[in-house]
Amino acid sequence: MQETILIVDDSPTSGPEMRALLEEQGYTVLLALRAEEALDILRTNPVDLVLTEALLPGMDGYDLVRQIREREGWENLPIIMLTVRSTPEDYEAGFGAGANEYFVKPQDPPKLVAAIRGLITRHSAGRLTHSGTQAPATHQRAHQGEIVTVFSLKGGVGTTTLAVNLAVAIKRLAPSARVALIDLSFEQGHDALLLDIVPTSTILDWAKSKTADATPQVLNQYFVQHRSGINILAAPMAPEDAEMVRADTVRLTLSLSQQAFDYIVVDTASTFSETTLIALEMATTIVVPLAADMASLKSAVATKRILSAVRIPESRARFVLNGIIPRAGLSKDQIENSLQTKLFQIPYAGPIFMAAANQGMPATSAQNPPPAARAIVDLARTLCQPEEVEQVPEPAQGIQGIRSRLFRGGRA
């Protein structure tokens, strides 16, 4: 049976264009020009999803969403808000009203279609839950989002590169899922750089807010969306601000993120600080990268010992041999024998990851990923529930974008 989507948009071009796009995907589409008309259609027609503009004549989109959420029988109806407004206050208003997703025009058709497909599928499976005017299902989920913590006690083994590429790979494999990247390497904070983003907000801004009364939708506004579709909560812009983010804030951040996202990839510093231990303790899976040298092996052995001491099951840990330099040092068999565990291996990549970092688009987003990036995609496949189609993000804009914004003091 064809699903029915209700578009609410008074634009003479945007509404018909979206209608044509969705009809090409096999959906039945109804079109309303005003919120009042949309409510009438909902009373007389079965609808599987509402796609509404925020700025409407008369009753606006925010009030429309609130009215839908207040009506018995409509509480769980998936709603996507689509508008030109993109300030943190706009996101907060949209999610606060009860929207499941919020897209800024001009929309990216593949991402929009993937979100629609995912919301309808989850709604049909009974996974979307609402209660009155509480937060939408993408922010208060019936299931907890999975946390993938990437950690190495030794620096220089590709922890940040692996975390960023894993987040993008998961989004590529599961385009309808909400994927977050949280940078807990407060003094280094390179995740935003690798994504060519100058964030409009960071975890420091979140820490300064009234987190005691925080909700998942409030936390959501501190994330910045990357063009790959992932959402990043960046580290503080200045290393000296690291100490201002307390451990209890980190625990709350991860807890609320599990309600807001399907998958949360956490990048950590190379230390067993209280913040890192929280990220390890709350992780569904811990990914431990190491290189083929004695120093990395020693750090990996110490990691296993400390995880055991703090009663984190060894089954959660995935040790990844990262081929940083070719034909170097210890063999895979030697390391596996020392660790008494199997390794996932990423082959030598040459300058690929450095070039990708300079372009601001991780290597796992390439249409035909090189072998090392494909290995990370294969690793991501074991950490998520892949969908049928892999989504390929748009080409990168280049490191020149971030450099020019940095020197202008602009924003991403």
C-alpha positions in Angstrom: 0.0 0.0 0.0 1.3 3.5 -0.9 2.1 5.8 2.0 0.5 9.2 1.9 2.4 12.4 2.7 0.8 15.8 3.4 2.8 18.8 2.2 1.9 22.1 3.8 3.5 25.0 1.9 2.0 28.1 0.3 4.9 28.6 -2.1 3.9 28.4 -5.8 7.1 26.6 -6.6 8.4 24.8 -3.5 5.2 22.8 -2.8 4.7 21.5 -6.3 8.4 20.7 -6.6 8.4 18.6 -3.4 5.1 16.9 -4.6 6.8 15.9 -7.9 9.9 14.6 -6.0 7.8 12.5 -3.6 5.5 11.1 -6.3 8.5 10.0 -8.2 9.4 8.0 -5.1 6.0 6.3 -5.1 4.3 8.2 -2.4 0.7 9.5 -2.6 0.9 13.3 -2.0 -1.7 15.7 -0.7 -1.0 19.5 -0.8 -2.3 22.2 1.5 -1.6 25.9 1.2 -2.5 26.8 4.8 -2.3 25.2 8.2 -6.1 25.3 8.6 -6.5 23.4 5.3 -4.0 20.8 6.5 -6.0 20.2 9.7 -9.1 19.6 7.5 -7.3 17.1 5.3 -6.0 15.2 8.4 -9.5 14.9 9.7 -10.8 13.3 6.5 -7.7 11.4 5.0 -5.3 8.8 6.4 -1.8 10.5 6.3 1.5 8.8 7.1 3.7 11.9 7.4 3.4 15.7 7.4 6.0 17.9 5.7 5.3 21.5 6.6 6.9 24.9 6.0 7.4 26.9 9.2 6.3 30.2 7.8 2.7 30.0 6.7 -0.1 32.6 6.3 -2.4 32.7 9.3 -1.5 29.9 11.7 2.2 29.2 11.3 3.9 25.8 11.0 4.9 25.7 14.7 1.3 26.1 15.8 0.2 23.5 13.3 2.7 21.0 14.7 1.5 21.8 18.3 -2.1 21.3 17.3 -1.3 18.0 15.6 0.5 16.8 18.7 -2.5 17.8 20.9 -5.1 15.8 18.9 -5.9 12.3 20.1 -4.8 9.8 17.4 -2.3 12.2 15.8 0.2 12.2 18.6 2.6 9.8 16.9 2.3 11.2 13.4 5.8 11.8 11.9 6.4 15.5 11.1 9.2 17.2 9.2 9.6 20.9 9.3 11.1 22.5 6.2 12.1 26.2 6.2 14.7 28.9 5.4 15.1 29.7 9.1 18.2 28.1 10.6 19.1 29.9 13.9 19.5 27.8 17.1 16.2 29.4 18.3 14.4 28.2 15.2 15.6 24.6 15.7 14.6 24.8 19.3 11.1 26.1 18.4 10.6 23.4 15.7 11.7 20.5 17.9 10.0 22.0 20.9 6.7 22.1 19.0 7.0 18.4 18.3 8.7 18.1 14.9 10.7 14.9 14.3 13.1 16.5 11.9 14.0 20.0 10.8 15.5 20.7 7.3 16.7 24.1 6.0 15.8 25.1 2.4 17.0 24.5 -0.2 16.7 20.9 0.9 19.0 18.0 -0.2 16.5 15.7 -1.9 18.3 12.4 -1.0 18.6 13.3 2.6 15.0 14.5 2.7 13.7 11.3 1.1 15.9 9.1 3.4 14.5 10.9 6.5 10.9 10.5 5.2 11.5 6.8 4.6 13.1 6.3 8.0 10.3 8.1 9.9 7.5 6.3 8.2 9.2 2.9 8.7 9.8 3.5 12.4 6.3 4.8 12.8 4.8 1.7 11.1 6.9 -0.5 13.4 5.6 1.3 16.4 8.9 2.9 17.4 7.8 6.5 17.5 6.4 7.4 20.9 4.8 10.7 22.0 2.9 11.8 25.1 0.9 14.9 24.7 3.2 17.8 23.7 6.4 16.1 24.8 9.5 16.0 22.6 9.4 14.1 19.3 10.5 10.6 18.8 13.8 11.6 17.3 14.6 13.2 20.7 12.9 10.9 23.1 13.2 7.4 21.6 11.7 4.2 22.7 15.2 2.7 22.4 18.5 4.1 23.5 20.9 5.3 20.9 24.1 3.3 20.6 27.4 5.0 21.8 30.6 4.1 19.9 33.6 5.5 21.9 36.9 5.7 20.1 39.8 5.6 22.5 43.6 5.1 22.5 45.9 5.6 25.4 48.6 6.4 22.8 48.3 9.5 20.6 49.2 9.5 17.0 47.4 6.3 16.0 44.5 7.9 14.2 41.9 8.1 16.9 40.3 11.3 15.7 40.5 10.3 12.0 38.8 7.0 12.8 36.1 8.6 14.9 35.2 11.2 12.2 35.2 8.6 9.4 33.2 6.1 11.4 30.5 8.7 12.0 30.3 9.5 8.3 30.4 5.9 7.4 27.5 5.0 9.7 25.4 7.8 8.2 26.3 6.6 4.8 25.2 3.0 5.6 22.0 4.1 7.5 20.9 7.4 5.9 17.6 7.6 7.7 19.3 7.3 11.1 20.3 10.4 13.2 24.1 10.2 13.7 26.1 12.3 16.2 29.8 13.0 16.6 30.8 14.3 20.0 34.4 15.6 20.5 35.5 15.0 24.1 39.2 15.6 23.2 38.8 19.1 24.7 42.3 20.4 24.4 42.9 19.1 20.9 39.4 19.4 19.4 40.2 18.5 15.8 36.9 16.9 14.7 35.4 20.2 13.4 38.6 20.9 11.6 38.5 17.5 9.8 34.9 18.3 8.7 35.8 21.9 7.5 33.4 23.4 10.1 33.7 26.5 12.2 31.0 25.6 14.7 28.4 28.1 15.8 28.3 26.4 19.2 30.4 23.9 21.2 30.1 21.7 24.2 31.4 24.7 26.2 28.3 26.7 25.3 26.2 23.7 26.3 28.1 23.4 29.6 27.4 27.1 30.4 23.6 26.6 29.8 21.2 25.5 32.5 21.8 21.8 31.9 19.9 20.8 35.1 16.6 21.4 33.3 17.9 20.2 29.9 16.0 18.0 27.5 17.1 16.2 24.3 15.7 18.9 22.0 17.5 21.6 23.9 20.8 19.7 23.6 20.1 19.2 19.9 20.5 22.9 19.2 24.2 22.9 20.2 25.0 20.3 17.5 26.0 21.6 14.1 25.1 19.6 11.0 27.8 18.7 8.5 27.0 18.3 4.8 27.4 14.5 5.2 24.3 14.5 7.3 26.0 13.9 10.7 25.6 16.3 13.6 28.7 17.4 15.6 29.0 18.7 19.1 32.4 20.3 18.9 35.1 20.7 21.5 35.8 24.1 23.0 37.5 26.4 20.6 40.4 27.2 23.0 42.3 24.5 24.9 42.3 26.6 28.1 38.5 26.2 28.2 38.7 22.4 28.6 38.5 22.5 32.4 35.2 24.3 32.2 33.4 21.2 30.9 32.7 19.1 34.0 32.4 15.4 34.1 28.7 15.5 35.2 28.0 17.6 32.1 29.6 14.9 29.9 27.5 12.2 31.5 24.3 14.2 31.0 25.3 15.0 27.4 25.8 11.3 26.5 22.6 10.4 28.3 20.5 13.0 26.4 22.2 12.1 23.2 21.0 8.6 23.5 17.5 9.9 23.4 18.1 12.3 20.5 20.2 10.1 18.1 20.4 6.5 16.9 24.2 6.4 16.9 26.7 8.6 18.8 30.4 8.4 18.0 32.6 9.8 20.7 36.1 11.0 20.1 38.2 11.0 23.3 41.6 12.2 24.6 44.5 9.9 25.2 44.1 9.8 28.9 42.0 7.9 31.5 40.4 11.1 32.8 37.1 11.1 34.5 35.5 12.4 31.3 37.0 9.6 29.2 36.0 6.9 31.8 32.4 8.1 31.5 32.5 7.8 27.7 34.0 4.3 28.1 31.5 3.2 30.8 28.5 4.3 28.8 29.7 2.9 25.4 27.9 0.2 23.6 31.2 -0.5 21.7 34.7 0.8 22.4 36.9 1.0 19.4 40.7 1.0 20.3 43.0 1.9 17.4 46.7 1.0 17.6 49.7 1.0 15.3 52.1 -1.9 14.7 54.8 -0.8 17.2 55.7 -1.7 20.8 54.5 1.6 22.3 51.0 1.1 20.8 50.9 -2.5 21.9 52.0 -1.6 25.5 49.2 1.1 25.6 46.6 -1.5 24.3 47.6 -4.0 26.9 47.3 -1.3 29.6 43.9 -0.4 28.2 42.6 -4.0 28.5 43.9 -4.1 32.1 42.2 -0.9 33.1 38.9 -1.7 31.4 38.9 -4.9 33.4 39.7 -3.0 36.6 36.7 -0.7 36.1 34.5 -3.7 35.2 33.9 -2.8 31.6 33.3 -6.1 29.8 36.1 -7.0 27.4 33.4 -8.0 24.8 32.6 -4.3 24.3 36.1 -3.6 23.0 37.2 -3.8 19.3 40.9 -3.4 18.7 41.7 -1.9 15.3 45.2 -2.2 13.8 45.7 1.0 11.8 48.3 0.7 9.1 49.7 4.2 9.6 53.1 3.3 7.9 53.7 0.4 5.4 55.4 -2.8 6.5 56.3 -1.4 9.9 57.1 -3.1 13.1 55.0 -6.0 14.6 52.9 -8.3 12.6 49.1 -8.7 13.1 49.7 -12.2 14.5 52.2 -11.0 17.0 49.9 -8.3 18.3 46.9 -10.7 18.4 48.9 -13.2 20.4 50.0 -10.5 22.9 46.5 -9.1 23.3 44.8 -12.5 23.2 42.2 -11.0 20.9 41.4 -10.7 17.2 42.2 -7.4 15.4 40.2 -5.5 12.8 42.7 -4.2 10.3 42.8 -1.0 8.3 45.5 -1.2 5.5 48.1 1.5 4.8 46.5 4.5 3.2 49.3 6.7 2.2 48.3 10.4 2.1 44.6 9.7 1.6 43.4 10.6 5.0 45.6 13.7 5.2 44.3 14.9 1.8 40.7 14.2 2.9 41.2 16.2 6.1 42.6 19.1 4.1 39.4 19.0 2.0 37.1 18.9 5.0 35.3 15.7 3.8 36.3 12.3 5.3 37.6 9.6 3.0 34.6 7.3 3.9 32.3 9.7 2.1 34.0 9.2 -1.3 31.8 7.6 -4.0 34.4 4.9 -4.5 36.3 4.8 -1.2 40.0 3.7 -1.3 40.8 0.3 0.5 41.6 1.9 3.8 38.4 4.0 3.8 36.4 1.0 2.7 37.8 -1.0 5.6 36.4 1.7 8.0 33.0 1.4 6.2 33.2 -2.3 6.8 33.9 -1.7 10.5 31.0 0.7 10.6 28.8 -1.9 9.1 29.4 -4.1 12.2 28.4 -1.1 14.5 25.1 -0.2 13.0 22.1 -1.6 11.1 22.8 -0.8 7.5 20.0 0.1 5.1 19.7 -1.0 1.5 21.2 2.1 -0.1 24.4 3.9 0.8 24.1 7.7 0.7 26.9 9.5 -1.0 27.4 13.1 0.3 28.1 16.0 -1.9 31.7 16.9 -2.9 33.7 18.8 -0.4 34.0 22.6 -0.6 37.7 22.4 0.4 39.9 23.6 3.2 39.9 27.0 1.7 36.4 27.5 3.0 37.3 26.9 6.6 40.5 28.9 6.3 38.8 31.9 4.9 36.1 31.8 7.6 38.6 31.3 10.3 40.5 34.5 9.3 37.2 36.4 8.7 35.8 35.2 12.0 32.8 33.7 10.1 30.7 30.7 10.9 30.0 27.5 9.1 
